[in-house]
Amino acid sequence: MLIASIIAEFGAYYLNNGQNLSRIVKMLNAASVTDSVLTPVITDETQWRASQATMSRVLQPFQKAWTPIDALKIVPVAINQFKMKIDSEEYPDDLEATWLGFLTGEGIDRKEWPFIRWYVEQMLIPQAKEDYELNEVYKGVYAAPTPGTAGAAGTTMDGLKKAINDQVSAGRITPIVTGAPSADNKLFVEQIESFIDKVNVKYQHVPMQLCMSQALERRFLKGYRAVYGKDTDYKGSNGNVDFSNVSIIGLPSMAGANKLWMTPKGNAIHLGKRTQNQNTVQIESVDRKVKMFSDWSRGVGFVIPEIVFTNDQDLATV
């Protein structure tokens, strides 16, 4: 832990001046929102496999000659699941001769000291959820870690952006041309309405959530008010873009993105294995050190890429 500034400011000793946990303040962690637009699938499989069946035209004019049409096509679908972990260790004794000394305890077993419970519940687990949301579930591109070295942020799993762009490259998703989001809020509303109008007509009336960054969501809401009047309450009505079954949702995971995407909810899935471990850690005392760890698996992807609707932005995955 880094507490040098506490020692420099308050001294290398503990004085009981009534300080308590309420005096330790922290910034908010980003909530894990993106999973809410996906359908959960709990599985032990490291690669979830299915097949997609499609048919082309089968109806034809009658004639006595036998003229079959080879209409059936079955293609594979595979979504990978990635194992991820938390490894953390602390020496609670470092707190004893500091302003933070109230977090230490009287017992020999350091994992029973108040610091550990506060650290796990208020810092460690919330930070892991924020890391998943901001670095992995949308922006992640998996990279195998160097043995003995912690992996970099954004390399724990393949996220939704890569899942979409890989299928664009494979020719199974055709982006809808929108151009970059307009800085004019009114024009941006027109871009969104035009995007929805260009969706495959068979899916025009299927309920979907149009995912975008929270900044673009605010731009849309401001533009909607500007276009349709200051008394218009987009979310207070049916919550859908006019003449559609499409609602807007801003995702923390898409911060800085110009991409738009939507699909029927059952088509976008998030895989999970040992997901209960996301909310708990194993705590072990090793001499006077306390080690905390947990691990689980997650994966995201689409069952039928052809019914993922996205725009022509952010098509490069780095």
C-alpha positions as CSV (number, residue, x, y, z in Angstrom):
1,M,0.0,0.0,0.0
2,L,1.1,3.6,-0.6
3,I,0.7,5.6,2.5
4,A,3.8,7.8,2.4
5,S,1.8,11.0,2.0
6,I,-0.3,10.1,5.1
7,I,2.9,9.7,7.1
8,A,4.4,12.9,5.7
9,E,1.3,14.9,6.5
10,F,0.1,13.4,9.8
11,G,3.3,11.8,11.1
12,A,4.6,8.3,11.7
13,Y,2.6,7.6,14.8
14,Y,-1.0,6.9,15.8
15,L,-3.0,9.4,17.9
16,N,-6.6,8.6,18.7
17,N,-8.4,11.8,17.7
18,G,-11.7,10.2,17.0
19,Q,-10.9,9.2,13.4
20,N,-12.9,6.3,11.9
21,L,-14.0,4.8,8.6
22,S,-16.2,7.8,7.9
23,R,-13.0,9.8,7.6
24,I,-11.7,7.6,4.7
25,V,-13.4,8.9,1.6
26,K,-13.1,7.6,-1.9
27,M,-14.2,8.5,-5.4
28,L,-17.2,6.6,-6.8
29,N,-16.5,3.4,-8.8
30,A,-18.1,2.9,-12.2
31,A,-21.1,0.5,-12.0
32,S,-21.0,-2.6,-14.1
33,V,-23.9,-1.7,-16.5
34,T,-23.0,-3.4,-19.7
35,D,-24.0,-6.9,-18.6
36,S,-27.6,-5.6,-18.1
37,V,-28.0,-5.5,-21.9
38,L,-26.7,-9.0,-22.4
39,T,-28.4,-12.4,-21.7
40,P,-26.6,-14.5,-19.1
41,V,-25.4,-18.0,-19.9
42,I,-23.8,-19.9,-17.0
43,T,-21.6,-22.7,-18.4
44,D,-18.4,-24.6,-17.6
45,E,-17.4,-24.6,-21.3
46,T,-14.4,-22.5,-22.1
47,Q,-15.8,-22.1,-25.6
48,W,-19.6,-22.0,-26.0
49,R,-20.6,-23.5,-29.3
50,A,-23.8,-23.5,-31.3
51,S,-24.9,-23.5,-34.9
52,Q,-26.9,-21.1,-36.9
53,A,-29.4,-22.4,-39.5
54,T,-30.6,-20.2,-42.3
55,M,-32.7,-20.8,-45.4
56,S,-32.9,-19.0,-48.7
57,R,-35.8,-19.0,-51.0
58,V,-37.8,-22.3,-51.3
59,L,-41.0,-21.2,-53.1
60,Q,-41.1,-21.4,-56.9
61,P,-43.5,-21.7,-59.8
62,F,-45.0,-25.1,-60.4
63,Q,-43.7,-27.4,-63.1
64,K,-43.8,-31.2,-63.4
65,A,-40.0,-31.4,-63.6
66,W,-38.1,-31.9,-60.3
67,T,-36.2,-28.6,-59.5
68,P,-35.0,-28.6,-55.9
69,I,-33.4,-25.5,-54.4
70,D,-30.5,-26.1,-52.0
71,A,-31.7,-23.6,-49.4
72,L,-30.4,-24.8,-46.1
73,K,-27.2,-23.5,-44.6
74,I,-25.8,-24.2,-41.2
75,V,-22.7,-22.3,-39.9
76,P,-20.9,-22.6,-36.6
77,V,-21.1,-20.1,-33.7
78,A,-18.4,-20.0,-31.1
79,I,-17.9,-17.6,-28.1
80,N,-14.8,-17.8,-26.0
81,Q,-14.8,-17.6,-22.2
82,F,-11.7,-16.1,-20.4
83,K,-10.5,-16.8,-16.9
84,M,-9.7,-13.7,-14.8
85,K,-8.5,-13.1,-11.3
86,I,-7.8,-10.8,-8.4
87,D,-4.4,-11.1,-6.6
88,S,-3.7,-8.7,-3.8
89,E,-1.5,-8.6,-0.7
90,E,-1.0,-6.2,2.2
91,Y,1.0,-5.9,5.4
92,P,-1.6,-4.4,7.8
93,D,1.2,-3.7,10.3
94,D,2.2,-0.8,8.0
95,L,-0.8,1.1,9.3
96,E,-0.1,0.8,13.0
97,A,2.2,3.8,13.5
98,T,0.1,6.2,11.3
99,W,-3.1,8.1,11.4
100,L,-4.7,5.0,10.0
101,G,-3.8,2.9,13.1
102,F,-7.5,2.6,14.1
103,L,-7.8,0.0,11.3
104,T,-5.3,-2.4,13.0
105,G,-6.3,-5.0,15.7
106,E,-5.2,-6.7,18.8
107,G,-5.1,-10.3,17.6
108,I,-2.2,-12.1,16.0
109,D,-4.2,-13.1,12.9
110,R,-3.9,-10.1,10.7
111,K,-6.7,-11.1,8.4
112,E,-9.1,-10.5,11.3
113,W,-8.1,-6.9,11.6
114,P,-10.7,-4.2,10.6
115,F,-8.5,-3.0,7.7
116,I,-9.0,-6.3,5.8
117,R,-12.8,-6.2,5.8
118,W,-12.8,-2.5,4.8
119,Y,-10.3,-3.1,2.1
120,V,-12.1,-6.1,0.5
121,E,-15.6,-4.7,0.7
122,Q,-15.0,-1.0,0.0
123,M,-12.0,-1.0,-2.3
124,L,-11.0,-4.4,-3.8
125,I,-14.3,-5.9,-5.1
126,P,-15.7,-2.5,-6.3
127,Q,-12.5,-1.8,-8.1
128,A,-12.6,-5.2,-9.9
129,K,-16.1,-4.5,-11.1
130,E,-15.1,-1.1,-12.4
131,D,-12.1,-2.6,-14.2
132,Y,-14.3,-5.1,-15.9
133,E,-16.7,-2.4,-17.0
134,L,-14.3,0.2,-18.2
135,N,-11.4,-1.9,-19.5
136,E,-12.7,-5.3,-20.5
137,V,-16.4,-6.0,-21.3
138,Y,-16.4,-3.6,-24.3
139,K,-12.9,-2.5,-25.0
140,G,-11.0,-5.7,-24.0
141,V,-8.6,-7.5,-26.4
142,Y,-7.2,-10.7,-24.8
143,A,-3.4,-11.0,-24.6
144,A,-1.7,-14.0,-22.9
145,P,0.1,-12.7,-19.8
146,T,3.9,-12.9,-19.5
147,P,4.6,-15.6,-16.9
148,G,5.2,-14.0,-13.5
149,T,4.0,-10.6,-14.6
150,A,0.6,-9.0,-14.1
151,G,-1.3,-8.5,-17.3
152,A,-2.1,-5.1,-18.7
153,A,-5.5,-3.4,-18.4
154,G,-7.8,-4.3,-21.3
155,T,-6.1,-7.7,-22.0
156,T,-8.2,-9.9,-19.7
157,M,-10.8,-10.9,-22.3
158,D,-12.2,-10.1,-25.8
159,G,-14.9,-7.5,-25.4
160,L,-18.0,-6.5,-27.4
161,K,-16.1,-4.1,-29.6
162,K,-13.8,-6.9,-30.9
163,A,-16.8,-9.3,-31.2
164,I,-18.6,-6.8,-33.4
165,N,-15.5,-5.8,-35.5
166,D,-14.4,-9.4,-36.0
167,Q,-17.8,-10.2,-37.6
168,V,-17.6,-7.0,-39.7
169,S,-14.2,-8.2,-41.0
170,A,-15.7,-11.7,-41.6
171,G,-18.5,-10.1,-43.7
172,R,-21.3,-11.3,-41.4
173,I,-22.1,-7.8,-40.0
174,T,-22.6,-4.9,-42.5
175,P,-22.2,-1.5,-40.8
176,I,-24.9,1.1,-41.4
177,V,-23.3,4.3,-42.6
178,T,-23.8,7.3,-40.2
179,G,-20.5,9.1,-40.3
180,A,-19.0,10.5,-37.1
181,P,-21.6,11.7,-34.5
182,S,-22.6,15.3,-35.2
183,A,-21.5,17.9,-32.6
184,D,-24.9,19.5,-33.3
185,N,-27.4,17.8,-30.9
186,K,-30.3,18.2,-33.3
187,L,-28.4,16.7,-36.2
188,F,-27.3,13.8,-33.9
189,V,-31.0,13.0,-33.2
190,E,-31.5,12.8,-37.0
191,Q,-28.5,10.5,-37.3
192,I,-29.9,8.1,-34.7
193,E,-33.4,8.1,-36.3
194,S,-31.8,7.5,-39.8
195,F,-29.7,4.7,-38.3
196,I,-32.8,3.0,-37.0
197,D,-34.6,3.5,-40.3
198,K,-31.9,1.5,-42.1
199,V,-32.1,-1.6,-39.9
200,N,-33.2,-4.8,-41.6
201,V,-37.0,-4.3,-42.1
202,K,-37.7,-7.7,-40.5
203,Y,-36.3,-6.4,-37.2
204,Q,-37.7,-2.8,-37.4
205,H,-40.3,-3.6,-34.7
206,V,-38.3,-5.9,-32.5
207,P,-37.6,-4.3,-29.1
208,M,-33.9,-3.4,-28.8
209,Q,-31.6,-1.2,-26.8
210,L,-29.3,1.1,-28.9
211,C,-26.0,1.1,-27.0
212,M,-23.7,4.1,-27.1
213,S,-21.4,6.1,-24.8
214,Q,-23.0,8.0,-21.9
215,A,-21.8,11.2,-23.5
216,L,-23.7,10.4,-26.8
217,E,-26.7,9.4,-24.8
218,R,-26.8,12.9,-23.2
219,R,-26.3,14.5,-26.6
220,F,-29.3,12.5,-27.9
221,L,-31.5,13.5,-25.0
222,K,-30.5,17.2,-25.3
223,G,-31.1,17.1,-29.1
224,Y,-34.4,15.3,-28.6
225,R,-35.6,18.1,-26.4
226,A,-34.3,20.7,-28.8
227,V,-36.1,19.0,-31.8
228,Y,-39.4,18.2,-30.2
229,G,-39.8,20.9,-27.6
230,K,-38.5,21.7,-24.2
231,D,-41.5,20.0,-22.5
232,T,-40.8,16.7,-24.3
233,D,-39.8,14.0,-21.8
234,Y,-38.2,11.2,-23.9
235,K,-37.7,8.8,-20.9
236,G,-41.0,9.8,-19.3
237,S,-43.0,8.7,-22.4
238,N,-42.5,5.2,-23.8
239,G,-38.7,5.6,-23.7
240,N,-38.4,4.6,-27.3
241,V,-37.1,6.6,-30.3
242,D,-40.2,7.8,-32.2
243,F,-42.0,5.2,-34.3
244,S,-39.7,2.4,-33.2
245,N,-39.2,-0.1,-30.4
246,V,-35.7,1.1,-29.8
247,S,-34.6,2.6,-26.5
248,I,-31.3,4.4,-25.9
249,I,-28.9,3.3,-23.2
250,G,-25.5,4.9,-22.4
251,L,-22.8,2.5,-21.2
252,P,-19.8,3.4,-19.1
253,S,-17.9,0.7,-20.9
254,M,-18.2,2.7,-24.2
255,A,-16.6,6.0,-22.9
256,G,-15.0,7.8,-25.8
257,A,-16.6,5.6,-28.4
258,N,-18.4,6.7,-31.5
259,K,-19.8,3.3,-32.2
260,L,-23.5,2.5,-32.0
261,W,-24.8,-1.1,-31.7
262,M,-27.9,-2.9,-31.0
263,T,-29.4,-6.4,-31.3
264,P,-32.3,-8.4,-29.9
265,K,-31.3,-9.0,-26.3
266,G,-31.4,-12.8,-26.6
267,N,-28.8,-12.5,-29.3
268,A,-26.1,-10.8,-27.1
269,I,-24.9,-13.1,-24.4
270,H,-22.4,-13.0,-21.6
271,L,-20.9,-16.3,-20.5
272,G,-20.0,-17.0,-16.9
273,K,-18.3,-19.6,-14.8
274,R,-17.9,-19.4,-11.0
275,T,-19.5,-15.9,-11.2
276,Q,-20.3,-15.9,-7.4
277,N,-16.6,-15.4,-6.9
278,Q,-16.9,-11.9,-8.3
279,N,-18.3,-10.8,-4.9
280,T,-16.0,-12.7,-2.6
281,V,-12.3,-13.4,-2.0
282,Q,-10.2,-16.0,-0.3
283,I,-8.2,-14.4,2.6
284,E,-5.1,-16.0,3.9
285,S,-2.6,-15.0,6.5
286,V,1.0,-15.7,5.5
287,D,3.2,-14.8,8.5
288,R,2.2,-11.2,9.0
289,K,1.2,-10.7,5.3
290,V,-2.5,-11.0,4.3
291,K,-3.1,-12.4,0.8
292,M,-6.5,-12.0,-1.0
293,F,-7.5,-13.7,-4.2
294,S,-10.4,-14.7,-6.4
295,D,-11.0,-16.0,-9.9
296,W,-13.8,-16.6,-12.3
297,S,-14.5,-16.7,-16.1
298,R,-16.4,-14.4,-18.4
299,G,-17.0,-14.1,-22.1
300,V,-19.3,-12.0,-24.4
301,G,-20.5,-12.3,-28.0
302,F,-23.4,-12.7,-30.4
303,V,-25.3,-15.8,-31.4
304,I,-26.3,-14.5,-34.9
305,P,-23.9,-11.8,-36.1
306,E,-26.2,-10.9,-39.0
307,I,-28.7,-9.3,-36.6
308,V,-26.2,-7.1,-34.9
309,F,-26.7,-3.6,-36.2
310,T,-23.8,-1.2,-35.8
311,N,-22.5,2.0,-37.5
312,D,-19.4,2.6,-39.5
313,Q,-17.4,4.0,-36.6
314,D,-14.5,2.6,-34.5
315,L,-14.1,-0.4,-36.8
316,A,-10.4,-0.9,-35.8
317,T,-9.7,-3.0,-32.8
318,V,-6.4,-2.4,-31.1
